[in-house]
């Protein structure tokens, strides 16, 4: 069973998004199969402005 987590952070003009199944437990770091995906980019309002500029 996977308990999915999503974390988003906004800093200045960048948004960071991390998602995955990892926990901060000994089992997660030593025994379980976990995954984590991370990406960064402009916040939605900036991405939309870039799209309209094209």
C-alpha positions in Angstrom: 0.0 0.0 0.0 1.3 3.5 -0.9 0.5 6.6 1.1 1.3 9.3 -1.5 2.6 12.7 -0.4 2.8 16.0 -2.2 4.9 19.0 -1.1 4.9 22.4 -2.9 7.1 25.3 -2.0 7.2 28.7 -3.6 10.4 30.8 -3.4 10.9 34.1 -5.2 9.8 33.4 -8.8 10.1 29.6 -8.7 7.8 26.8 -7.5 9.2 23.4 -6.3 7.0 20.3 -6.3 8.0 17.0 -4.7 5.8 13.9 -4.7 6.3 10.3 -3.7 5.9 7.6 -1.2 8.9 8.1 1.0 8.6 8.6 4.7 11.0 9.8 7.3 11.3 6.5 9.0 14.1 3.9 9.3 12.1 1.4 7.2 11.8 3.9 4.4 15.5 4.5 4.3 16.7 1.0 4.8 14.1 -1.6 3.8 11.1 -0.3 1.9 10.9 0.4 -1.8 10.1 4.1 -2.1 10.1 6.7 -4.9 10.3 10.5 -5.1 9.9 12.8 -8.0 10.9 16.5 -7.8 10.5 19.3 -10.3 10.7 23.1 -10.4 9.4 25.8 -12.6 7.6 29.1 -12.7 4.4 29.5 -10.7 1.2 29.1 -12.6 0.6 32.8 -13.1 4.0 33.2 -14.7 3.6 30.1 -16.8 0.2 31.4 -18.0 1.8 34.8 -18.8 4.5 33.1 -20.8 1.9 31.2 -22.8 -0.1 34.3 -23.6 3.1 36.1 -24.8 3.6 33.5 -27.6 
